[in-house]
Amino acid sequence: MAEVGDGVRGVKVGDRVAVHLSIGCMRCEYCRAGYIQQCAEWRCLGFDVDGGDADYLVIPDTNCLVLPPELSYEAGALIVDNFGTQFHTQKRLGVSGIGVTAVIGIGPMGASAILIAKARGACVIAVDVVDHRLALAERLGADYVVNSVGGGGLEEILAITNGRGVEKAIDCSGNPAGENLALDAAAKLGKVAFVGECPAVSVNPSEQFIRKELDVIGAWVWPIFEYEEILRFLLQHRIAIESTVSDRYDLAQAPEAFDRVERRLAEKAMFVWD
């Protein structure tokens, strides 16, 4: 924290902070409940409001989340993005050591999902169509990896689970094939989360979730009130979430960084400052 304005409370110059990305009116029922992302006036730092990829940014004091000394700035950046979202998603799903969890799409969000699911005690099946992503999943602790290229993967998941399917399925791909696989791979009475965003997908509600009595949820930005709980979880389980960062750049390398991400040569790129 380089400077604070008049009336700022809770943070001071010199504090190390992470930045919650959601800005709301702070008066409506959703903001007051901590679900700022549901505010009718919601805006996102770095998208709707200037604040990303810069040496300095101006933010409301309510968005400043003080980082404990044990955590790096990289960890802070990941907490407010992938890690926070996955923590909230898996808390809602009740991911645990009872049963099997499938994570579909091992990009940055899926990589975070594996770390959290393993810390919660789950047996994890990681699914993707890219071999180097599946290799990352193995390094992060996935118990099984499945290549679903060509729309496959279901038979292998059923073989792993002795025909039952998985108790929890989390789609991080935002791909219609991935979302359908999550529904198909889920066991009866299981739970499915859609985290990856997709403009349109065709499903068969009767066969894929009504008659299986699935709980299907959408999961987006995490509520700000969970920050301290996320910190406790991260520190208690000693999760090295920095291991999900594939590439690091200084700000002058921004064109190269965005080009590599666009061409899928970098999975989770991060700008770092000395």
BAFI-3210 file (N, C-alpha, C; in Angstrom, 3 decimals, decimal comma, padded with zeros to 6 digits):
// residues 274
n [1|2|3|4|5|6|7|8|9|10|11|12|13|14|15|16|17|18|19|20|21|22|23|24|25|26|27|28|29|30|31|32|33|34|35|36|37|38|39|40|41|42|43|44|45|46|47|48|49|50|51|52|53|54|55|56|57|58|59|60|61|62|63|64|65|66|67|68|69|70|71|72|73|74|75|76|77|78|79|80|81|82|83|84|85|86|87|88|89|90|91|92|93|94|95|96|97|98|99|100|101|102|103|104|105|106|107|108|109|110|111|112|113|114|115|116|117|118|119|120|121|122|123|124|125|126|127|128|129|130|131|132|133|134|135|136|137|138|139|140|141|142|143|144|145|146|147|148|149|150|151|152|153|154|155|156|157|158|159|160|161|162|163|164|165|166|167|168|169|170|171|172|173|174|175|176|177|178|179|180|181|182|183|184|185|186|187|188|189|190|191|192|193|194|195|196|197|198|199|200|201|202|203|204|205|206|207|208|209|210|211|212|213|214|215|216|217|218|219|220|221|222|223|224|225|226|227|228|229|230|231|232|233|234|235|236|237|238|239|240|241|242|243|244|245|246|247|248|249|250|251|252|253|254|255|256|257|258|259|260|261|262|263|264|265|266|267|268|269|270|271|272|273|274]
n.u [000,861|000,819|-000,184|-002,815|-006,155|-008,190|-010,254|-009,978|-010,163|-008,942|-006,719|-003,291|-000,527|002,118|001,115|000,792|-001,219|-003,843|-006,151|-009,544|-011,650|-014,182|-016,423|-019,030|-022,228|-022,355|-024,547|-026,837|-028,770|-027,184|-024,515|-024,248|-024,404|-022,035|-021,814|-020,784|-020,512|-023,035|-024,359|-026,414|-025,045|-022,559|-019,087|-015,920|-012,616|-009,903|-011,255|-013,948|-013,212|-010,317|-007,243|-005,739|-002,623|-000,615|001,665|000,662|-002,529|-005,788|-007,997|-011,055|-011,116|-012,441|-011,922|-009,396|-007,413|-005,696|-002,552|-001,144|002,154|003,254|002,506|003,025|003,040|002,311|000,774|-001,317|-002,457|-003,416|-005,232|-007,346|-008,431|-008,440|-008,079|-009,730|-012,267|-012,462|-012,234|-014,637|-016,487|-016,018|-016,547|-019,291|-020,087|-019,330|-016,993|-014,942|-013,134|-014,793|-015,869|-015,388|-013,885|-014,193|-012,282|-012,644|-010,997|-008,020|-006,856|-005,747|-007,823|-008,730|-006,370|-006,065|-008,334|-007,646|-005,607|-007,053|-009,088|-007,557|-006,442|-008,729|-009,100|-009,997|-010,272|-009,024|-009,911|-008,457|-009,253|-008,610|-007,786|-005,269|-001,981|000,207|-001,107|-002,340|-000,079|000,747|-001,395|-000,886|001,499|000,483|-000,923|-003,141|-005,037|-005,760|-005,475|-007,188|-007,448|-009,551|-009,818|-011,460|-013,982|-014,241|-013,677|-015,630|-016,055|-013,619|-013,628|-015,827|-014,803|-012,738|-014,230|-015,617|-017,993|-019,781|-019,592|-018,721|-018,826|-018,670|-018,458|-016,603|-016,730|-014,337|-013,727|-015,382|-016,443|-018,718|-018,531|-017,096|-018,837|-021,048|-019,795|-019,278|-021,885|-022,656|-020,755|-021,239|-022,301|-025,388|-027,429|-025,370|-023,208|-022,735|-020,700|-020,638|-018,105|-016,375|-017,050|-019,588|-021,118|-023,329|-024,943|-026,025|-028,092|-029,445|-031,850|-033,567|-032,316|-029,702|-029,602|-032,087|-033,348|-031,293|-031,207|-029,438|-027,569|-026,989|-024,880|-024,092|-021,014|-019,157|-017,686|-016,026|-017,433|-016,653|-016,519|-015,409|-012,675|-010,822|-011,285|-010,405|-007,673|-006,951|-007,394|-005,568|-003,072|-003,131|-003,069|-000,789|-000,519|001,017|000,231|001,425|002,587|000,942|001,430|002,619|004,224|006,227|006,422|007,880|006,379|007,034|007,168|004,632|003,262|004,415|003,673|000,829|000,503|001,582|-000,181|-002,549|-001,965|-001,858|000,557|001,388|000,074|-000,848|-000,077|001,830|002,343|005,158|006,802|009,903]
n.v [-001,185|002,018|004,576|006,249|007,515|010,214|009,288|006,558|003,316|000,576|-000,228|000,698|002,807|000,928|-001,570|-004,938|-006,066|-007,998|-007,787|-007,679|-008,306|-007,320|-004,612|-002,942|-001,422|-001,408|-001,154|-002,593|-005,668|-007,829|-006,917|-006,267|-008,768|-009,817|-010,819|-009,331|-009,485|-009,952|-007,614|-005,066|-002,942|-003,884|-003,923|-004,790|-004,818|-004,091|-004,833|-003,580|-001,348|000,642|-000,846|-003,095|-004,715|-002,674|-000,310|000,993|001,137|002,427|001,805|000,948|001,075|-001,072|-003,173|-003,991|-006,544|-007,713|-009,222|-012,010|-012,366|-014,807|-015,389|-014,940|-012,209|-013,262|-015,470|-014,056|-012,798|-015,035|-016,073|-014,186|-014,722|-017,512|-019,412|-018,548|-018,693|-021,459|-022,495|-021,585|-022,817|-025,583|-025,779|-025,320|-027,573|-029,572|-031,119|-033,858|-036,487|-038,582|-040,448|-039,626|-036,998|-035,290|-033,199|-031,133|-029,851|-028,494|-025,898|-022,755|-022,447|-025,087|-026,272|-025,054|-026,139|-028,842|-028,751|-027,786|-029,710|-031,999|-031,180|-031,167|-033,827|-035,436|-038,025|-037,537|-037,142|-035,957|-034,244|-033,579|-032,357|-031,909|-032,913|-031,796|-030,376|-032,406|-033,639|-031,640|-031,819|-034,300|-033,667|-031,908|-033,546|-035,082|-038,086|-039,698|-039,333|-038,325|-038,351|-036,656|-036,271|-035,760|-035,964|-038,038|-039,942|-040,516|-043,327|-044,138|-042,784|-044,023|-046,596|-046,260|-045,670|-047,961|-048,155|-046,516|-043,710|-040,271|-038,628|-035,859|-033,397|-031,053|-028,630|-026,841|-026,057|-024,604|-025,452|-026,912|-029,739|-030,469|-029,649|-031,297|-033,740|-033,557|-033,702|-036,232|-037,904|-037,738|-039,382|-040,988|-038,933|-037,208|-034,243|-031,344|-028,762|-025,890|-023,971|-022,923|-020,609|-020,552|-019,760|-021,116|-024,283|-027,579|-029,807|-032,853|-032,715|-034,546|-037,131|-036,530|-035,069|-034,721|-037,261|-038,516|-037,100|-034,958|-032,351|-029,315|-026,644|-023,195|-021,505|-018,706|-015,709|-015,498|-014,919|-012,037|-012,248|-014,667|-014,565|-014,720|-017,337|-018,723|-018,065|-019,407|-022,063|-022,359|-021,926|-023,839|-026,244|-025,953|-025,228|-024,836|-022,654|-021,167|-022,909|-023,288|-021,314|-020,732|-019,052|-016,135|-012,608|-009,339|-006,041|-004,718|-006,732|-007,275|-007,424|-009,794|-011,631|-011,660|-012,563|-015,160|-016,360|-016,163|-017,877|-020,221|-021,023|-020,399|-021,120|-020,138|-017,042|-014,457|-011,122|-009,763|-007,865|-006,478]
n.w [000,000|-001,094|-000,687|001,075|001,047|002,399|005,099|004,781|006,114|008,076|006,601|005,986|004,939|003,634|004,256|003,155|000,606|-000,912|-003,647|-003,805|-006,546|-007,117|-007,340|-005,819|-004,962|-002,245|-000,632|-001,278|-000,826|-001,614|-001,663|001,058|002,129|001,351|-001,187|-003,505|-006,234|-007,202|-007,227|-008,658|-009,660|-010,173|-010,855|-012,320|-011,275|-013,382|-015,617|-016,040|-014,687|-014,571|-013,588|-013,811|-014,675|-014,226|-012,697|-010,460|-008,798|-008,112|-005,549|-003,770|-000,164|000,957|-000,690|-000,151|001,008|003,616|003,467|005,112|006,582|005,852|003,276|-000,215|-002,631|-005,075|-004,282|-003,101|-005,353|-006,708|-004,878|-004,901|-007,310|-009,117|-006,988|-004,840|-006,029|-006,566|-003,974|-002,804|-004,512|-004,078|-001,414|-001,406|-002,855|-001,149|-001,316|-000,485|001,248|000,863|-001,666|-005,207|-007,054|-010,080|-012,112|-014,742|-017,426|-017,290|-017,011|-015,597|-013,640|-013,283|-012,385|-009,879|-008,746|-008,464|-006,482|-004,268|-003,980|-003,383|-000,958|000,544|000,818|-001,245|-003,751|-006,905|-010,284|-013,114|-016,066|-019,433|-022,762|-023,546|-023,449|-021,951|-020,020|-018,598|-017,612|-015,849|-014,065|-012,866|-011,520|-009,663|-008,025|-008,809|-008,801|-010,926|-014,469|-017,385|-020,809|-022,826|-025,534|-028,635|-027,627|-025,852|-022,833|-020,891|-020,626|-019,552|-017,095|-015,881|-015,725|-013,880|-011,627|-011,159|-012,599|-011,310|-011,456|-010,693|-007,507|-007,274|-009,765|-011,526|-013,845|-015,493|-017,962|-019,654|-021,992|-024,284|-024,611|-022,330|-020,285|-020,759|-020,318|-017,580|-016,526|-017,475|-016,314|-013,637|-010,691|-009,685|-007,663|-007,330|-007,421|-009,389|-010,694|-012,680|-013,717|-015,659|-018,238|-020,727|-023,796|-024,877|-024,609|-025,361|-023,680|-022,263|-020,215|-018,808|-018,917|-018,150|-015,722|-014,295|-013,823|-012,583|-010,328|-009,737|-008,118|-009,515|-009,930|-010,541|-010,493|-009,570|-008,894|-005,732|-002,432|-000,495|002,271|002,879|002,974|005,214|006,008|003,754|003,868|006,264|005,509|003,399|004,680|006,717|005,306|003,923|001,192|-001,829|-003,839|-005,753|-007,475|-009,605|-011,414|-014,587|-016,135|-015,749|-015,969|-016,473|-016,498|-018,853|-020,679|-021,510|-024,143|-025,228|-023,241|-023,357|-025,965|-025,818|-024,036|-025,493|-027,595|-026,265|-025,245|-022,820|-019,654|-016,999|-016,711|-015,123|-014,063|-012,495|-009,956|-008,898]
ca.u [000,000|001,720|-000,811|-004,236|-006,897|-008,913|-011,378|-009,689|-010,091|-008,594|-005,415|-002,398|000,639|003,066|000,452|000,778|-002,621|-004,409|-007,257|-010,770|-011,881|-015,557|-016,839|-020,487|-022,775|-022,155|-025,788|-027,905|-028,770|-026,103|-023,259|-024,215|-024,202|-020,703|-021,871|-020,714|-020,633|-024,446|-024,890|-026,866|-024,048|-021,267|-018,007|-014,763|-011,313|-009,118|-012,129|-014,831|-012,529|-008,872|-006,606|-004,918|-001,406|-000,076|002,521|-000,184|-003,955|-006,586|-009,066|-011,750|-010,475|-013,141|-011,375|-008,038|-007,370|-004,332|-001,868|-000,258|003,555|003,629|002,058|003,642|002,125|001,775|-000,318|-002,436|-003,109|-004,136|-006,361|-008,496|-008,927|-008,771|-008,133|-010,926|-013,438|-012,518|-012,520|-016,070|-017,200|-015,916|-017,256|-020,710|-020,295|-019,007|-015,923|-014,290|-012,518|-015,835|-016,205|-014,408|-014,157|-013,608|-012,025|-012,621|-010,374|-006,918|-006,226|-005,463|-008,898|-008,708|-005,189|-006,420|-009,334|-006,961|-004,942|-008,041|-009,749|-006,635|-006,351|-009,980|-009,063|-010,689|-009,635|-009,274|-009,687|-008,252|-009,634|-008,295|-007,446|-003,901|-001,101|001,020|-001,989|-002,504|001,177|000,667|-002,351|-000,185|002,435|-000,289|-001,444|-004,307|-004,879|-005,908|-005,635|-007,956|-007,442|-010,901|-009,773|-012,470|-015,255|-014,263|-013,370|-016,644|-015,825|-012,477|-014,061|-016,676|-013,934|-012,025|-015,183|-016,363|-019,301|-020,643|-019,488|-018,088|-019,766|-018,597|-017,831|-016,409|-016,265|-013,582|-013,339|-016,244|-016,615|-019,916|-018,187|-016,720|-020,022|-021,816|-019,067|-019,506|-023,220|-022,700|-019,853|-021,707|-023,086|-026,733|-027,452|-024,120|-023,239|-021,964|-020,524|-020,145|-017,284|-015,984|-018,190|-019,901|-022,278|-024,487|-024,671|-027,221|-028,079|-030,669|-032,124|-034,178|-031,351|-028,410|-029,616|-033,358|-033,582|-030,195|-031,394|-028,200|-027,518|-026,148|-024,747|-023,178|-020,057|-018,517|-016,757|-016,222|-017,869|-015,512|-016,464|-014,705|-011,230|-010,072|-011,428|-009,501|-006,313|-006,733|-007,325|-004,312|-001,929|-003,238|-002,701|000,507|-000,708|001,882|-000,569|002,293|002,966|000,057|001,894|003,496|005,133|006,302|006,937|007,765|005,328|007,517|006,994|003,199|002,845|004,835|002,878|-000,525|000,601|001,798|-001,424|-003,506|-001,610|-001,821|001,926|001,503|-001,197|-001,151|000,990|001,699|003,315|005,796|007,630|010,983]
ca.v [000,000|003,165|005,816|006,111|008,763|010,620|008,442|005,134|002,575|-000,846|-000,430|001,854|002,788|-000,131|-002,873|-005,830|-006,413|-008,535|-006,915|-008,320|-007,698|-006,858|-003,321|-002,828|-000,223|-001,639|-000,831|-003,542|-006,884|-008,725|-006,352|-006,365|-010,180|-010,204|-011,280|-008,084|-009,794|-010,003|-006,242|-004,537|-001,963|-004,564|-003,674|-005,623|-004,185|-004,635|-005,034|-002,411|-000,240|000,541|-001,352|-004,260|-004,593|-001,326|-000,182|001,427|001,195|003,058|000,870|001,222|000,401|-002,330|-004,221|-004,322|-007,712|-007,727|-010,506|-012,380|-012,404|-016,127|-015,544|-014,068|-011,441|-014,184|-016,206|-013,125|-012,629|-016,267|-016,213|-013,360|-015,170|-018,930|-020,170|-018,164|-019,240|-022,897|-022,756|-021,380|-023,842|-026,904|-025,682|-025,512|-028,962|-030,521|-032,028|-034,467|-037,783|-039,575|-040,410|-039,200|-035,708|-035,085|-031,822|-031,159|-028,627|-028,218|-024,599|-022,192|-022,736|-026,515|-026,561|-024,679|-027,096|-030,055|-028,496|-027,664|-031,006|-032,890|-030,718|-031,562|-035,271|-036,147|-038,724|-036,615|-037,483|-034,756|-034,511|-032,530|-032,881|-031,478|-033,774|-031,100|-030,034|-033,624|-033,820|-030,710|-032,380|-035,335|-033,013|-031,254|-034,565|-035,829|-039,535|-040,252|-038,356|-038,862|-037,530|-036,756|-035,782|-036,365|-036,098|-039,234|-039,774|-041,057|-044,753|-044,270|-042,352|-045,087|-047,725|-045,903|-045,651|-049,224|-047,962|-045,661|-042,289|-039,472|-037,944|-034,424|-033,076|-029,604|-028,264|-025,586|-025,881|-023,680|-026,059|-027,753|-031,143|-030,617|-029,530|-032,534|-034,821|-033,419|-034,231|-037,667|-038,636|-037,648|-040,508|-040,662|-038,129|-036,469|-032,788|-030,824|-027,310|-025,260|-022,799|-022,364|-019,940|-021,041|-018,995|-021,980|-025,716|-028,417|-030,932|-033,641|-032,598|-035,745|-038,204|-036,127|-034,686|-034,840|-038,627|-038,869|-036,243|-034,232|-030,936|-028,636|-025,252|-022,289|-020,949|-017,566|-015,016|-015,892|-013,817|-011,430|-012,611|-015,935|-014,374|-015,263|-018,802|-019,165|-017,971|-020,496|-023,309|-022,361|-022,062|-025,114|-027,352|-025,613|-025,387|-023,964|-022,356|-020,585|-023,972|-023,243|-020,255|-021,323|-018,062|-014,855|-011,551|-007,977|-005,348|-004,363|-007,902|-007,532|-007,949|-011,182|-012,432|-011,844|-013,380|-016,551|-016,864|-016,288|-019,049|-021,355|-021,413|-020,159|-021,438|-019,090|-016,042|-013,458|-010,028|-009,662|-006,683|-006,673]
ca.w [000,000|-001,238|-000,233|001,407|001,011|003,608|005,477|004,611|007,374|008,020|005,966|006,119|004,066|003,971|004,349|001,991|000,397|-002,146|-004,057|-004,283|-007,854|-007,291|-006,795|-005,818|-004,320|-000,809|000,074|-001,584|000,000|-002,018|-001,149|002,516|002,461|000,894|-002,576|-004,261|-007,662|-007,580|-007,167|-009,948|-010,106|-010,109|-011,817|-012,020|-011,436|-014,473|-016,767|-016,133|-014,018|-014,730|-012,389|-014,069|-015,473|-014,032|-011,518|-009,346|-009,047|-007,065|-005,206|-002,513|000,971|001,245|-001,556|000,284|001,875|004,136|003,321|006,218|006,140|005,325|001,891|-001,208|-003,462|-006,076|-003,638|-002,954|-006,653|-007,031|-003,951|-005,289|-008,606|-009,255|-005,751|-004,094|-006,709|-006,357|-002,558|-002,594|-005,269|-003,445|-000,133|-001,726|-003,293|-000,086|-001,742|000,674|001,000|000,584|-003,080|-006,200|-007,686|-011,403|-012,517|-016,203|-017,922|-016,369|-017,136|-014,269|-012,695|-012,989|-011,567|-008,505|-008,269|-008,030|-005,204|-003,196|-003,778|-002,683|000,429|001,201|000,995|-002,320|-004,868|-008,020|-011,682|-013,925|-017,451|-020,401|-024,088|-023,820|-022,662|-020,956|-018,898|-017,805|-016,884|-014,719|-013,104|-012,106|-010,602|-008,603|-007,117|-009,289|-008,672|-012,271|-015,538|-018,502|-022,013|-023,402|-026,908|-029,489|-026,923|-025,021|-021,417|-019,988|-020,361|-018,651|-015,765|-015,338|-015,384|-012,646|-010,511|-011,174|-013,192|-010,493|-011,747|-009,637|-006,608|-007,582|-011,046|-011,640|-015,178|-015,572|-019,358|-020,375|-023,307|-024,250|-024,399|-020,935|-019,435|-020,926|-019,653|-016,135|-016,228|-017,759|-015,420|-012,248|-010,183|-009,201|-006,441|-007,245|-007,524|-010,514|-010,737|-013,897|-013,399|-016,945|-018,867|-022,067|-024,280|-025,151|-024,567|-025,461|-022,743|-022,148|-018,775|-018,205|-018,760|-017,597|-014,301|-013,578|-013,341|-011,672|-009,146|-009,479|-007,771|-010,495|-009,513|-011,216|-009,531|-010,213|-008,000|-004,331|-001,566|000,182|003,689|003,055|002,832|006,344|005,957|002,695|004,397|007,220|004,733|002,646|005,579|007,444|004,414|003,316|-000,250|-002,623|-005,022|-006,780|-008,411|-010,768|-012,322|-015,598|-016,711|-015,044|-016,824|-015,977|-017,227|-020,190|-021,541|-021,644|-025,455|-025,347|-022,314|-023,884|-027,165|-025,440|-023,457|-026,585|-028,395|-025,330|-024,940|-021,378|-019,013|-016,022|-016,753|-014,074|-014,032|-011,178|-009,721|-007,943]
c.u [000,900|001,144|-002,267|-004,891|-007,573|-010,077|-011,148|-009,546|-009,629|-007,276|-004,608|-001,234|001,621|002,437|000,596|-000,663|-002,815|-005,663|-008,435|-011,246|-013,249|-015,807|-018,357|-020,927|-022,554|-023,386|-026,876|-027,777|-027,608|-024,752|-023,163|-024,029|-022,824|-020,651|-021,888|-020,933|-022,073|-025,115|-025,296|-025,873|-022,643|-020,336|-016,798|-013,480|-010,512|-009,929|-013,010|-014,183|-011,026|-008,242|-005,758|-003,670|-000,830|000,789|001,716|-001,649|-004,642|-007,792|-009,784|-011,088|-011,143|-012,627|-009,985|-008,091|-005,932|-003,754|-001,033|001,178|003,970|003,310|002,698|002,581|001,521|000,608|-001,545|-003,192|-003,926|-005,339|-007,567|-009,081|-009,276|-008,996|-009,388|-012,183|-013,571|-012,790|-014,025|-016,887|-017,193|-016,520|-018,746|-021,004|-020,081|-017,972|-015,181|-013,647|-013,518|-016,210|-015,084|-014,859|-013,453|-013,453|-011,803|-012,125|-009,275|-006,140|-005,924|-006,545|-008,896|-007,518|-005,443|-007,412|-008,682|-006,319|-005,940|-008,709|-008,847|-006,493|-007,604|-010,087|-009,641|-009,734|-010,027|-008,953|-009,582|-008,480|-009,268|-007,990|-005,998|-002,955|-000,296|000,174|-002,218|-001,233|001,230|-000,265|-001,699|000,777|001,705|-000,979|-002,677|-004,037|-004,963|-005,959|-006,291|-007,879|-008,779|-010,956|-010,809|-013,802|-015,357|-014,039|-014,356|-016,373|-014,664|-012,835|-014,925|-015,847|-013,211|-012,950|-016,057|-017,810|-020,201|-020,702|-018,913|-019,144|-019,807|-017,914|-017,778|-015,907|-015,617|-013,247|-014,134|-016,516|-017,859|-019,614|-017,818|-017,916|-020,905|-021,128|-019,271|-020,858|-023,270|-021,874|-020,328|-022,545|-024,491|-026,626|-026,148|-024,327|-022,282|-021,881|-020,016|-019,422|-016,810|-017,192|-018,330|-021,140|-023,517|-024,050|-025,997|-027,075|-029,412|-031,037|-032,653|-033,137|-030,111|-028,474|-030,963|-033,511|-032,433|-030,279|-030,096|-028,490|-026,535|-026,095|-023,867|-022,279|-019,244|-017,509|-017,061|-016,637|-016,739|-015,400|-015,702|-013,179|-010,444|-010,153|-010,501|-008,057|-006,018|-006,562|-005,975|-003,118|-001,953|-002,739|-001,400|000,476|000,146|001,159|000,251|002,721|002,066|000,469|002,901|004,554|005,057|006,975|007,002|006,828|005,745|007,340|005,526|002,787|003,207|003,967|001,484|-000,517|000,754|000,544|-002,451|-003,243|-001,470|-000,416|002,241|000,116|-001,633|000,044|000,733|002,758|003,856|006,672|008,731|010,652]
c.v [001,238|004,440|005,540|007,485|009,063|009,667|006,959|004,466|001,148|-001,160|000,849|001,708|001,725|-001,503|-003,639|-006,308|-007,161|-007,716|-007,747|-007,561|-007,052|-005,516|-003,240|-001,563|-000,237|-001,272|-001,887|-004,813|-007,807|-008,215|-006,529|-007,814|-010,677|-010,714|-010,073|-008,335|-009,880|-008,631|-005,786|-003,530|-002,568|-004,146|-004,480|-004,857|-004,879|-004,910|-003,804|-001,158|-000,422|000,027|-002,585|-003,909|-003,175|-001,309|000,199|001,354|001,821|002,167|001,329|000,475|-000,927|-003,484|-004,671|-005,455|-007,901|-009,140|-010,809|-012,521|-013,733|-016,289|-014,505|-013,233|-012,324|-014,977|-015,316|-012,935|-013,856|-016,475|-015,442|-013,787|-016,655|-019,630|-019,851|-018,752|-020,732|-023,257|-022,661|-022,456|-025,177|-026,921|-025,914|-026,954|-029,969|-031,536|-032,547|-035,777|-038,884|-039,454|-039,839|-037,878|-035,649|-033,592|-031,839|-029,813|-028,173|-026,991|-024,065|-022,504|-024,212|-026,919|-026,206|-025,659|-028,377|-029,852|-028,438|-029,001|-031,989|-032,475|-031,077|-033,077|-036,081|-036,968|-037,950|-037,263|-036,175|-035,095|-033,319|-033,189|-032,583|-032,239|-033,002|-030,613|-031,257|-033,945|-032,886|-031,260|-033,461|-034,712|-032,363|-032,260|-035,302|-037,328|-040,241|-039,093|-039,047|-037,876|-037,741|-036,241|-036,516|-036,581|-037,340|-038,911|-040,433|-042,510|-044,949|-043,848|-043,430|-046,310|-047,464|-046,031|-046,904|-049,047|-046,992|-044,224|-041,553|-038,763|-036,435|-034,259|-031,563|-029,309|-026,886|-025,250|-024,794|-024,163|-026,953|-029,228|-031,397|-030,551|-030,770|-033,708|-034,756|-033,997|-035,744|-038,481|-038,631|-038,863|-040,052|-039,980|-037,325|-034,971|-032,339|-029,311|-026,909|-023,986|-022,117|-021,800|-020,356|-020,287|-019,843|-023,435|-026,453|-029,600|-031,660|-033,665|-033,878|-036,810|-037,781|-035,649|-034,809|-036,236|-039,150|-038,065|-035,541|-032,842|-030,282|-027,154|-024,482|-021,659|-019,864|-016,963|-015,402|-014,683|-013,336|-011,852|-013,912|-015,781|-014,999|-016,787|-019,388|-019,130|-019,118|-021,821|-023,431|-022,613|-023,395|-026,268|-027,101|-025,803|-024,366|-023,610|-021,668|-021,628|-024,013|-022,167|-020,858|-020,353|-016,766|-013,821|-010,244|-007,227|-004,969|-005,516|-008,221|-008,032|-009,422|-012,089|-012,704|-012,706|-014,857|-017,157|-017,103|-017,543|-020,317|-021,908|-021,162|-020,405|-020,342|-018,145|-014,982|-012,380|-009,900|-008,408|-007,029|-005,968]
c.w [000,000|-000,662|000,089|001,400|002,336|003,860|005,283|005,961|007,121|007,358|006,076|005,149|004,553|004,117|003,037|001,798|-000,914|-002,430|-004,540|-005,513|-008,009|-006,617|-006,915|-005,109|-002,820|000,020|-000,147|-000,741|-000,346|-001,512|000,352|002,982|002,040|-000,529|-003,511|-005,745|-008,130|-007,546|-008,565|-010,518|-010,147|-011,235|-011,365|-012,279|-012,534|-015,720|-016,973|-015,564|-014,216|-013,444|-012,604|-014,854|-015,418|-012,779|-010,281|-009,779|-007,850|-006,805|-003,944|-001,354|001,295|000,388|-001,142|001,305|002,340|004,048|004,555|005,717|005,537|003,836|000,982|-001,921|-004,554|-005,501|-003,485|-004,248|-007,027|-006,126|-004,448|-006,633|-008,538|-007,920|-004,948|-004,706|-006,473|-004,899|-002,315|-003,299|-004,535|-002,046|-000,362|-002,125|-002,168|-000,514|-000,520|000,258|000,747|-000,885|-003,924|-006,808|-009,032|-011,649|-014,022|-016,722|-016,978|-016,845|-015,744|-013,230|-012,304|-012,147|-010,111|-007,908|-007,768|-006,663|-004,053|-002,914|-003,050|-001,222|001,219|001,322|-000,130|-003,180|-006,119|-009,364|-012,457|-015,387|-018,326|-021,744|-024,451|-022,889|-021,617|-019,787|-017,999|-017,029|-015,683|-013,646|-012,253|-011,104|-009,434|-007,677|-007,569|-009,226|-010,017|-013,261|-016,724|-019,658|-022,725|-024,832|-027,756|-028,804|-026,067|-023,557|-020,480|-019,644|-019,392|-017,231|-015,115|-014,958|-014,070|-011,440|-010,473|-011,628|-012,470|-010,998|-010,551|-008,790|-006,859|-008,935|-011,199|-013,048|-015,140|-017,021|-020,055|-021,793|-023,265|-024,024|-022,946|-020,003|-019,549|-020,248|-018,144|-015,740|-016,416|-016,759|-013,977|-011,875|-009,814|-007,840|-006,255|-007,374|-008,622|-010,401|-012,110|-013,483|-014,680|-017,667|-020,327|-022,571|-024,522|-025,108|-024,650|-024,522|-022,829|-020,663|-018,140|-017,910|-017,973|-016,153|-013,592|-012,986|-012,483|-010,380|-008,743|-008,912|-008,736|-010,137|-010,495|-010,170|-010,229|-009,250|-006,557|-003,484|-000,666|001,643|003,938|003,079|003,981|006,382|004,894|003,184|005,352|006,494|004,028|003,556|006,324|006,595|003,670|001,807|-000,988|-003,918|-006,106|-007,819|-009,638|-011,771|-013,299|-016,099|-015,912|-015,945|-016,039|-016,923|-018,643|-021,179|-021,801|-023,026|-025,645|-024,475|-022,876|-025,148|-026,811|-024,822|-024,557|-027,399|-027,551|-025,139|-023,468|-020,765|-018,045|-015,987|-015,697|-014,245|-012,616|-011,149|-008,724|-006,630]
res [m|a|e|v|g|d|g|v|r|g|v|k|v|g|d|r|v|a|v|h|l|s|i|g|c|m|r|c|e|y|c|r|a|g|y|i|q|q|c|a|e|w|r|c|l|g|f|d|v|d|g|g|d|a|d|y|l|v|i|p|d|t|n|c|l|v|l|p|p|e|l|s|y|e|a|g|a|l|i|v|d|n|f|g|t|q|f|h|t|q|k|r|l|g|v|s|g|i|g|v|t|a|v|i|g|i|g|p|m|g|a|s|a|i|l|i|a|k|a|r|g|a|c|v|i|a|v|d|v|v|d|h|r|l|a|l|a|e|r|l|g|a|d|y|v|v|n|s|v|g|g|g|g|l|e|e|i|l|a|i|t|n|g|r|g|v|e|k|a|i|d|c|s|g|n|p|a|g|e|n|l|a|l|d|a|a|a|k|l|g|k|v|a|f|v|g|e|c|p|a|v|s|v|n|p|s|e|q|f|i|r|k|e|l|d|v|i|g|a|w|v|w|p|i|f|e|y|e|e|i|l|r|f|l|l|q|h|r|i|a|i|e|s|t|v|s|d|r|y|d|l|a|q|a|p|e|a|f|d|r|v|e|r|r|l|a|e|k|a|m|f|v|w|d]
***
